[in-house]
């Protein structure tokens, strides 16, 4: 019985997703989002060029999207009539 292993997911794709999540939960909002975008784009490109040797395209895209989501909400205010996302700011009272 032939058992083929599924293609491995590159660490860069996993790092992209983790960075994006950290950006979303306010631990590393700017750096996490930027890393997620860059790593997600680079890893997705590498996966496409690998001719099936690498998997994890969905993980790379998820990292890219989470990075873009946080980046867009922090710069453009999330279509909330000009109010900014204040979920990551601490109250100083």
C-alpha positions as CSV (number, residue, x, y, z in Angstrom):
1,X,0.0,0.0,0.0
2,X,1.5,3.3,-1.1
3,X,1.2,6.1,1.4
4,X,2.2,9.5,0.1
5,X,3.0,12.2,2.6
6,X,1.2,15.5,2.2
7,X,3.5,18.4,1.2
8,X,5.0,20.2,4.2
9,X,3.9,23.7,5.2
10,X,6.8,26.1,5.2
11,X,7.6,27.8,8.5
12,X,7.3,31.2,6.8
13,X,3.6,30.5,6.2
14,X,3.0,29.5,9.8
15,X,5.0,32.6,11.0
16,X,2.8,34.8,8.8
17,X,-0.4,33.4,10.4
18,X,1.0,33.7,14.0
19,X,2.2,37.3,13.3
20,X,-1.2,38.2,11.9
21,X,-3.0,36.8,14.9
22,X,-0.6,38.7,17.3
23,X,-1.4,41.8,15.3
24,X,-5.2,41.2,15.6
25,X,-5.1,40.6,19.4
26,X,-3.1,43.8,20.0
27,X,0.1,42.3,21.2
28,X,2.1,43.4,18.1
29,X,-0.3,45.6,16.1
30,X,2.1,47.3,13.7
31,X,5.0,44.9,13.5
32,X,2.8,41.8,13.6
33,X,0.7,43.0,10.7
34,X,3.7,44.0,8.6
35,X,5.4,40.7,9.2
36,X,2.2,38.8,8.4
37,X,1.8,40.7,5.1
38,X,5.4,40.2,4.0
39,X,5.8,36.6,5.2
40,X,2.4,35.6,3.8
41,X,3.2,37.1,0.4
42,X,6.7,35.5,0.3
43,X,5.6,32.1,1.4
44,X,2.6,32.0,-0.9
45,X,4.9,32.9,-3.8
46,X,7.3,30.1,-2.8
47,X,4.5,27.6,-2.4
48,X,3.2,28.4,-5.9
49,X,6.7,28.0,-7.4
50,X,7.4,24.7,-5.7
51,X,5.3,22.6,-8.1
52,X,3.5,20.8,-5.3
53,X,6.5,20.1,-3.1
54,X,5.2,22.6,-0.5
55,X,1.8,22.9,0.9
56,X,0.2,25.4,3.2
57,X,-1.1,27.9,0.7
58,X,-4.2,28.4,2.8
59,X,-2.1,29.1,5.9
60,X,0.0,31.7,3.9
61,X,-3.2,33.4,2.6
62,X,-4.7,33.4,6.1
63,X,-1.6,35.1,7.5
64,X,-1.7,37.6,4.7
65,X,-5.4,38.4,5.2
66,X,-5.0,38.8,9.0
67,X,-2.1,41.2,8.5
68,X,-4.1,43.2,5.9
69,X,-7.2,43.2,8.1
70,X,-5.3,44.7,11.1
71,X,-3.4,47.1,8.9
72,X,-6.5,48.3,7.2
73,X,-8.5,48.8,10.4
74,X,-5.7,50.7,12.1
75,X,-5.2,53.0,9.2
76,X,-8.7,53.5,7.8
77,X,-10.9,53.2,10.8
78,X,-13.1,50.3,9.7
79,X,-15.9,52.3,8.1
80,X,-17.0,53.5,11.5
81,X,-17.7,57.1,10.6
82,X,-14.2,58.3,11.3
83,X,-13.8,56.7,14.7
84,X,-10.6,54.8,15.2
85,X,-10.3,51.3,16.5
86,X,-9.6,51.8,20.2
87,X,-9.6,48.1,21.2
88,X,-5.9,48.1,21.6
89,X,-5.5,51.3,23.5
90,X,-5.4,51.4,27.3
91,X,-7.4,53.8,29.2
92,X,-5.3,56.2,31.3
93,X,-7.7,56.8,34.2
